[in-house]
Amino acid sequence: MPVPHFVLAELPTEQNRVRFLGVTSGKIDQPSVQILDLHTQRLELGDSRRHVRGGLLSLGLQVSHTFGIETAAVPCHSSPDAVQPAADMNKPPVGSNEPLNGRPNNGQRLVRFLFCEELHAGMLNSAFAVRIYAPLVALVAAALLGAGCGQRAEPVGVLTQAYPVSVQGAGDRPTTIKSRPERIVALDPGSAELVIALGAGGRLVGIPSGLSVSTPAKAREVVGPAGLLDVEAGVPLKPDLIVATSSTDDLDLARAGREAGAAVYVQPASSIQNVEEGAIDLGFLVGEPARARQIVGQIERRIAAVEQRLAGVKSVSVFVDTGFFITVPRRSLLGDLVAKAKGESVAGPSPGPGPFPLTELVKLNPAVYLATSDSQVTLEQLRRGTETAKLKAVRTKRLEIVSVALTTRAGPRIAEGFEAVARALHPDAFG
């Protein structure tokens, strides 16, 4: 099952009943979900009330015609504590026993549909009554659409983000923002790439060095090549949102947020799942939840395609070198990519922060030597080393170099990084 689809799927529930802004339903079973599992383009919400109402009627009739369901009017049975917009909403119009498609005109049918009468799925033996007040029928359909598991097209409709928004992230406290951020500072390259992918790149006023994607001309560099935050350069930019990862110094980050009066979001960045969670969080924060869901869907599909190629291969032993024989723990982004790509790090799940002992490395004798592109490791260098020349990976020329930008940045290109690691460890699986 993919990562939870927060944008469309998570609505408050109580005893298997959906309660959301005056919408009440009975138990939602799978056949009913299938009825509403339409392509999300049909759920686009327009700005015009007439457009919305017309779309609702068309949607309801198309569902019935598609599945060969007899269109009949059935009274709804909403719970007494449901929100009631007006007293006269409980009174169905005259002629309430006539089928919807038997009404003299679409106007009357629309009134009947919105005033507590709807399609009846009796032919599927899974009918459930839902009370709907315009224009919330689209929200119910969207909720049921997101509740199922499996692959489906990503949402492309207009989703209006309501503020304030609060997300947890990887920080000690939730990040709460009261309005759409217009001045964003990103302190990590992956975070900056995510903001740009979400369509909020034009609001970036502060960025880190080393970005490989285009950024706004107005954005100033506030993090140097060594990864140190220049607080004095960031505060004058007057950001209303600062995005960082755990690699940023806690004291510097707290000071920047305090002096700038900005909300601070710490993006989780230790796994592929963290990247997806961070994308969803940032989507809510910057007001682009639909784009966030699209990004996550694209990542999931590419990851699944690579995992399918690796389905029949065996794990291979590997040593990961980020430079000077410093390796990575299992709970890191690159460590997660290696493990998911069926690589077994000979350094173990929690190696020390310093250089890995060469005598121990020779004993472990990895089959693959995986180095990042900034490590400056070469095969000739390893062959000249007294200890490293003994390694099986060196003798069989299995030194593999992967891009540091793709494999260590928690950004939208993480699936590319996963494929790069998988190809390095299992080239035969890719032809």
C-alpha positions in Angstrom: 0.0 0.0 0.0 1.5 3.4 -0.9 2.1 6.1 1.6 -1.1 7.6 3.0 -2.7 10.1 0.6 -3.3 12.9 3.1 -4.6 15.3 0.5 -7.7 13.4 -0.4 -8.0 10.5 2.0 -7.8 11.7 5.6 -11.2 12.9 6.7 -12.5 12.7 10.3 -14.2 9.4 11.0 -16.4 8.0 13.7 -17.5 4.4 13.9 -17.1 3.8 10.2 -19.1 6.9 9.4 -17.8 9.9 7.5 -18.5 13.2 9.1 -17.2 16.2 7.2 -18.8 19.7 6.9 -22.3 18.4 7.2 -21.8 15.2 5.2 -23.0 12.1 6.9 -23.0 8.5 5.5 -23.4 5.0 6.5 -20.7 2.3 6.3 -18.6 2.6 3.1 -18.1 -0.8 1.5 -15.8 -1.6 -1.4 -18.5 -1.8 -4.2 -19.7 1.7 -3.2 -16.1 3.0 -3.4 -15.8 1.5 -6.8 -18.8 3.4 -7.9 -17.2 6.7 -7.1 -13.7 5.8 -8.1 -13.7 8.0 -11.2 -10.8 9.8 -12.7 -10.0 12.8 -10.5 -10.3 15.2 -13.5 -14.0 14.8 -13.1 -13.8 16.2 -9.6 -12.3 19.6 -10.6 -14.0 22.3 -8.5 -14.7 25.5 -10.5 -15.1 29.0 -9.2 -18.6 29.3 -10.6 -21.4 27.9 -8.5 -23.3 27.1 -11.7 -20.4 25.2 -13.0 -20.1 23.2 -9.8 -23.8 22.3 -9.6 -24.0 21.4 -13.2 -21.0 19.2 -12.8 -22.5 17.4 -9.8 -25.6 16.5 -11.7 -23.6 15.3 -14.7 -21.3 13.3 -12.5 -24.2 11.5 -10.8 -25.9 10.6 -14.0 -22.7 9.5 -15.6 -22.0 7.2 -12.7 -25.4 5.5 -13.0 -25.2 5.1 -16.8 -21.6 3.8 -16.6 -22.5 1.0 -14.2 -26.0 0.2 -15.6 -27.6 1.2 -12.3 -31.3 2.1 -12.3 -31.6 5.7 -11.3 -34.1 6.1 -8.5 -34.8 8.6 -5.8 -34.4 7.3 -2.2 -34.9 9.2 1.0 -31.8 9.8 3.0 -31.4 9.0 6.7 -28.9 11.4 8.2 -28.0 11.3 11.9 -29.7 14.0 14.1 -26.3 15.5 15.0 -25.4 16.3 11.4 -25.1 19.9 10.4 -28.4 21.2 9.0 -27.9 24.3 6.8 -31.6 25.2 6.8 -34.8 23.7 8.1 -36.5 23.5 4.7 -33.7 21.3 3.4 -35.4 18.3 5.1 -38.5 18.7 2.9 -38.2 17.0 -0.4 -39.9 18.7 -3.4 -43.3 17.6 -4.7 -43.2 14.4 -6.7 -40.4 12.9 -4.6 -41.2 9.3 -5.7 -40.4 9.9 -9.3 -37.0 8.7 -10.7 -34.4 11.4 -11.2 -34.2 10.8 -14.9 -37.9 11.1 -15.2 -38.1 14.7 -14.1 -39.3 17.2 -16.8 -36.1 19.2 -16.8 -32.6 19.3 -15.4 -33.3 22.1 -13.0 -35.9 20.2 -11.1 -33.8 17.1 -11.1 -30.9 19.1 -9.7 -33.0 20.4 -6.9 -34.1 16.8 -6.1 -30.6 15.6 -6.2 -29.2 18.2 -3.8 -32.2 18.2 -1.5 -31.5 14.8 0.1 -32.3 12.4 -2.8 -29.7 10.6 -4.9 -28.7 7.6 -7.0 -29.5 4.3 -5.4 -26.9 1.5 -5.9 -29.4 -1.3 -5.2 -28.4 -3.4 -8.1 -24.9 -3.8 -6.5 -26.5 -4.9 -3.2 -24.4 -2.3 -1.4 -26.6 0.8 -1.2 -25.8 3.5 1.3 -27.6 6.7 1.8 -25.6 10.0 1.9 -26.9 13.4 2.8 -25.2 16.0 0.6 -25.5 19.8 0.6 -24.2 21.6 -2.5 -21.4 21.8 -3.3 -20.0 19.2 -0.9 -20.8 16.1 -3.0 -17.5 16.5 -4.8 -15.7 16.4 -1.4 -17.4 13.1 -0.5 -16.5 11.6 -3.9 -12.9 12.8 -3.4 -12.8 11.3 0.1 -14.1 7.9 -1.0 -11.7 8.0 -4.0 -8.7 8.5 -1.8 -9.8 5.9 0.8 -9.0 2.9 -1.5 -5.6 1.3 -2.0 -3.7 0.8 -5.2 -2.6 3.0 -8.1 -4.8 5.7 -9.6 -4.3 8.9 -11.5 -3.1 11.8 -9.5 -5.4 14.7 -8.6 -5.3 17.6 -11.0 -8.3 19.6 -9.8 -8.3 22.8 -7.9 -7.8 22.2 -4.2 -8.1 25.4 -2.1 -5.8 25.4 0.8 -7.3 26.7 4.0 -5.2 28.3 6.7 -3.9 28.1 9.4 -2.0 24.9 8.6 -0.1 22.8 11.1 2.3 19.9 10.3 4.6 17.9 12.5 7.7 17.4 10.4 10.9 16.2 12.0 11.1 19.0 14.6 10.3 18.8 18.3 7.2 20.9 17.8 4.6 21.2 15.0 5.0 23.9 12.4 2.0 26.2 12.2 1.6 28.9 9.6 -1.4 31.3 9.6 -1.4 32.3 5.9 0.1 31.4 2.6 3.9 32.1 2.8 5.2 34.6 0.3 8.8 34.8 1.4 10.5 31.3 1.8 14.0 30.5 2.8 15.2 27.0 2.1 18.4 25.9 3.9 18.9 22.5 2.2 19.2 21.8 -1.5 16.6 19.0 -1.4 14.2 21.3 0.4 14.7 24.1 -2.2 14.2 21.6 -5.0 10.9 20.5 -3.4 9.7 24.0 -3.0 10.4 24.7 -6.7 8.8 21.4 -7.8 5.7 22.5 -5.8 5.4 25.6 -8.0 6.5 27.9 -5.1 10.0 28.6 -6.4 9.1 32.2 -7.2 8.6 32.8 -3.5 12.1 31.7 -2.6 14.2 34.6 -1.2 16.9 32.5 0.4 18.7 29.3 -0.9 21.7 27.1 -0.2 24.7 26.9 -2.4 25.1 24.1 -4.9 21.6 24.0 -6.3 21.4 22.2 -9.7 18.1 23.7 -10.7 17.2 27.2 -11.7 16.2 29.6 -9.0 14.7 33.1 -8.9 17.2 35.9 -9.5 16.0 37.6 -6.3 17.0 34.6 -4.1 20.1 35.2 -2.0 22.5 32.4 -0.9 22.2 32.0 2.9 24.0 28.6 3.3 27.6 28.2 2.1 29.3 25.2 0.5 30.2 23.8 3.9 26.5 23.7 4.9 26.8 26.5 7.5 23.8 28.8 7.8 24.6 32.6 7.6 22.0 33.9 10.0 22.9 37.5 9.4 22.2 37.0 5.7 18.9 35.2 6.2 17.2 37.4 8.7 17.1 40.6 6.6 15.3 38.7 3.9 12.2 38.8 6.2 11.1 35.2 5.5 7.7 34.0 6.8 8.7 30.3 6.3 12.1 28.7 6.8 12.6 25.1 5.6 15.5 23.1 6.9 16.6 19.5 7.6 18.2 17.9 10.6 21.6 18.7 9.1 21.2 22.4 10.0 22.6 23.4 13.3 19.7 23.6 15.9 20.9 26.7 17.6 21.4 28.6 14.3 18.0 27.5 13.0 16.2 28.5 16.2 18.0 31.9 16.2 17.1 32.5 12.5 13.4 31.7 13.2 13.3 33.8 16.3 15.0 36.9 14.8 13.0 36.8 11.6 9.7 36.0 13.2 9.3 33.1 10.8 7.7 29.7 11.0 10.3 27.0 10.9 9.7 23.6 9.3 12.3 20.8 9.7 11.8 18.4 6.8 12.3 14.7 7.5 15.1 13.5 5.3 16.4 10.0 6.3 14.5 7.8 3.9 12.4 7.7 0.7 9.3 7.6 2.9 10.5 10.7 4.7 10.9 12.5 1.3 7.3 11.7 0.5 6.1 12.9 3.9 8.1 16.1 3.6 6.6 16.7 0.1 3.1 16.4 1.5 3.9 18.6 4.5 5.4 21.3 2.3 2.5 21.1 -0.1 0.1 22.0 2.7 2.4 24.8 4.1 2.9 26.5 0.7 -0.7 26.0 -0.4 0.0 23.4 -3.1 -1.5 20.1 -1.8 -2.5 18.8 -5.2 1.0 19.3 -6.7 2.5 17.6 -3.6 0.3 14.5 -4.2 1.4 14.4 -7.8 5.1 14.5 -6.8 4.6 11.7 -4.3 2.7 9.7 -7.0 5.5 10.1 -9.5 8.1 9.0 -6.9 6.1 6.0 -5.9 5.6 4.8 -9.5 9.3 5.1 -10.4 10.3 3.3 -7.2 7.8 0.5 -7.9 9.2 0.1 -11.4 12.8 -0.3 -10.1 11.7 -2.7 -7.3 10.0 -4.8 -10.0 13.3 -5.2 -11.8 15.0 -6.2 -8.5 12.4 -8.7 -7.6 14.5 -11.7 -8.5 18.0 -10.6 -7.6 20.0 -11.5 -4.5 21.4 -8.9 -2.1 25.1 -7.9 -2.7 27.6 -6.8 -0.1 28.8 -3.2 -0.5 30.9 -0.5 1.1 29.6 3.1 0.8 32.4 5.7 0.7 31.4 9.4 0.9 35.1 10.4 1.0 38.1 9.5 3.2 36.5 6.1 3.9 33.6 7.8 5.8 30.5 5.7 5.3 26.8 6.1 6.1 24.4 4.6 8.7 21.3 2.6 7.7 19.1 5.5 9.0 20.3 8.0 6.4 18.9 8.8 3.0 21.8 7.1 1.1 21.7 4.2 3.6 18.0 3.7 2.9 18.6 3.7 -0.9 21.2 1.1 -0.6 19.1 -1.2 1.6 16.0 -0.9 -0.6 18.2 -1.6 -3.7 19.2 -4.9 -2.1 22.6 -3.9 -0.9 24.0 -5.1 2.4 26.4 -2.5 3.9 29.4 -4.3 5.4 29.8 -1.4 7.8 26.7 -2.4 9.6 23.6 -0.3 10.6 25.4 2.2 12.8 29.1 2.8 11.8 31.0 5.6 13.6 31.3 9.1 12.2 35.0 8.8 11.3 36.8 6.8 8.7 36.0 3.1 8.6 39.0 1.0 9.7 40.7 -0.4 6.6 41.8 -3.6 8.3 38.2 -4.3 9.2 37.1 -3.5 5.6 39.5 -6.0 4.2 38.1 -8.7 6.5 34.5 -7.8 5.4 35.6 -7.8 1.7 32.6 -6.2 -0.1 31.7 -7.2 -3.6 30.9 -3.6 -4.6 32.6 -0.4 -3.7 30.0 2.4 -4.0 31.3 6.0 -3.8 29.5 9.4 -4.1 30.5 11.7 -6.9 32.1 14.2 -4.5 34.3 11.6 -2.7 37.1 11.9 -5.3 37.6 8.1 -5.1 39.1 6.5 -8.1 39.9 2.8 -9.0 43.6 3.7 -9.5 43.7 5.2 -6.0 42.2 2.1 -4.5 44.6 -0.1 -6.4 47.6 1.8 -5.0 46.4 1.4 -1.4 48.1 -1.4 0.5 44.8 -2.6 2.1 42.2 -1.5 -0.4 44.0 -3.3 -3.2 43.1 -6.6 -1.5 39.3 -5.9 -1.7 37.3 -8.1 -4.0 35.4 -5.1 -5.4 38.8 -3.5 -6.4 40.2 -6.7 -7.9 37.0 -7.2 -10.0 36.7 -3.5 -10.9 33.4 -3.0 -9.1 33.9 0.6 -8.1 30.6 2.4 -8.8 30.1 6.2 -8.6 26.7 7.7 -7.9 25.6 11.3 -8.0 25.7 13.0 -4.6 22.9 15.4 -5.7 20.6 12.5 -6.5 21.4 10.2 -3.6 21.8 12.5 -0.6 19.2 15.2 -1.2 15.7 14.7 0.1 14.1 16.2 -3.0 11.8 15.3 -5.8 14.5 13.5 -7.7 15.0 10.8 -5.0 13.5 8.1 -7.3 16.2 8.8 -9.8 18.8 8.4 -7.0 17.2 5.1 -6.1 17.5 3.8 -9.6 21.1 5.0 -9.9 22.0 3.0 -6.8 20.1 0.0 -8.0 21.8 0.1 -11.4 25.2 0.4 -9.7 24.6 -2.7 -7.4 22.7 -4.8 -9.9 23.6 -3.8 -13.5 22.4 -7.1 -15.0 18.8 -6.4 -13.7 18.6 -3.5 -16.1 19.9 -5.2 -19.2 
